[in-house]
Amino acid sequence: MEGVLLALRLVLAALLYAFLIAVAWVLWQDLRRAAWKGRPRPAGRLVVVEAGETDLEVGTAFPLQDVTSLGRAPSNKVSLADPYVSAHHALLSWRDGHWWLEDLGSRNGTTLNGEPVTRPTVVSTGDLIGVGRVVLRLEEMEG
């Protein structure tokens, strides 16, 4: 009987330690996530380098948000009235400390520095984003 009680005490102690370790792990992960979310994204903008068939002027700037949609539809954050731009063409989003560019299945595709974007891709300051015949450059805003 004493052996059974000792075994039960050891199992209970092991379960208690496992529970405490699990709680510590969850808290640590939550703190890491909170630290990432607490970091502000850099102020950025997209600047028109080539206007394509739009009425935009070269040098026109669009401020970026955490998620910036690009396309021909007026509901996009960056609306580009170019016939080669799809209604909902591409998405530029801030996550994991980087800007990410994703093509949304557009008919004419999206390019990054002249290369087709086939999956979400990291974009850096100075990179050129091609949407239809419009070319935009990612810049950090001064301030």
C-alpha atoms as one frame of an Amber mdcrd trajectory, in Angstrom:
protein
   0.000   0.000   0.000   2.856   2.409   0.808   4.306   1.807  -2.662   1.033
   2.777  -4.314   0.777   5.972  -2.256   4.364   6.896  -3.118   3.669   6.287
  -6.823   0.517   8.435  -6.644   2.445  11.246  -4.948   5.147  11.122  -7.615
   2.575  11.153 -10.430   0.753  14.069  -8.805   4.019  15.984  -8.375   4.950
  15.305 -12.029   1.528  16.502 -13.208   1.814  19.628 -11.095   5.258  20.443
 -12.539   4.015  19.736 -16.086   1.077  22.105 -15.505   3.359  24.861 -14.173
   5.729  24.457 -17.126   2.790  24.631 -19.572   1.482  27.820 -17.922   4.958
  29.391 -18.050   5.282  28.439 -21.750   1.919  29.988 -22.661   2.749  33.194
 -20.774   6.143  33.443 -22.457   4.597  32.977 -25.926   1.953  35.599 -25.154
   4.608  38.081 -24.025   6.597  37.498 -27.214   3.515  38.144 -29.357   2.693
  41.290 -27.383   6.250  42.547 -27.863   5.973  42.109 -31.663   2.608  43.824
 -31.783   3.965  46.672 -29.703   6.569  47.512 -32.306   5.208  50.163 -34.632
   5.412  49.537 -38.327   7.565  52.051 -40.144   5.698  54.851 -41.867   5.774
  53.981 -45.530   4.332  54.986 -48.843   4.050  53.827 -52.419   5.300  56.359
 -54.966   4.277  56.240 -58.623   7.324  55.644 -60.850   5.407  54.801 -64.045
   1.750  55.821 -64.309   0.693  53.377 -67.042  -2.671  54.435 -68.514  -3.854
  56.192 -65.335  -4.292  59.921 -64.747  -1.740  59.755 -61.924   1.388  61.842
 -62.084   4.831  60.369 -61.512   5.725  61.108 -57.892   2.175  60.711 -56.558
   2.434  59.064 -53.138   0.013  56.745 -51.325   0.545  56.294 -47.556   0.592
  52.678 -46.413  -1.593  51.107 -43.763  -1.063  47.760 -42.034  -2.976  46.211
 -44.935  -3.045  48.137 -48.209  -5.061  46.804 -51.131  -4.128  47.705 -54.701
  -6.463  47.473 -57.675  -8.794  49.195 -60.103 -11.865  49.152 -57.818 -12.471
  52.388 -55.864 -12.733  50.339 -52.644  -8.960  49.702 -52.697  -6.627  51.801
 -50.532  -4.580  52.408 -53.686  -6.997  52.699 -56.601  -5.304  52.522 -60.011
  -7.541  53.232 -63.031  -5.391  51.282 -65.500  -7.144  48.777 -67.815  -4.384
  46.235 -67.117  -5.039  46.342 -63.357  -7.577  43.883 -61.909 -10.358  45.129
 -59.631  -8.598  43.549 -56.628  -5.073  43.057 -57.906  -2.610  42.807 -55.003
  -2.181  43.214 -51.272   0.697  44.831 -49.381   0.654  44.039 -45.661   2.863
  44.534 -42.602   3.478  41.354 -40.622   6.339  39.745 -38.756   8.374  42.945
 -39.049   8.309  43.092 -42.875   6.196  44.345 -45.743   4.704  41.424 -47.704
   3.363  41.597 -51.273   0.772  39.120 -52.493  -0.907  38.844 -55.893  -4.654
  38.235 -55.534  -5.019  36.102 -58.654  -4.897  39.069 -61.008  -5.179  38.479
 -64.747  -1.944  40.311 -65.658   0.023  39.433 -62.532   2.056  41.457 -60.071
   5.813  41.943 -60.258   8.479  42.789 -57.712  11.589  44.323 -59.277  10.499
  42.884 -62.630   9.993  39.324 -61.344   6.508  37.749 -61.135   5.065  37.415
 -57.622   3.685  33.875 -57.315   3.474  33.670 -53.513   3.617  36.172 -50.645
   7.006  37.858 -50.894   8.941  40.233 -48.618   9.293  43.768 -50.004  12.100
  46.125 -48.968  12.494  49.887 -49.157  13.294  50.907 -52.734  11.732  47.831
 -54.342   9.567  48.348 -57.437   6.075  46.853 -57.504   4.432  46.375 -60.902
   0.627  46.337 -61.007  -0.668  46.227 -64.581   1.338  48.921 -66.353   1.745
  50.967 -63.181   5.040  50.791 -61.295   5.231  51.860 -57.646   8.282  52.189
 -55.389   8.137  51.363 -51.669   9.598  54.222 -49.621   9.932  55.066 -45.956
   8.283  58.351 -45.079  10.483  60.974 -43.505   9.370  62.459 -40.306
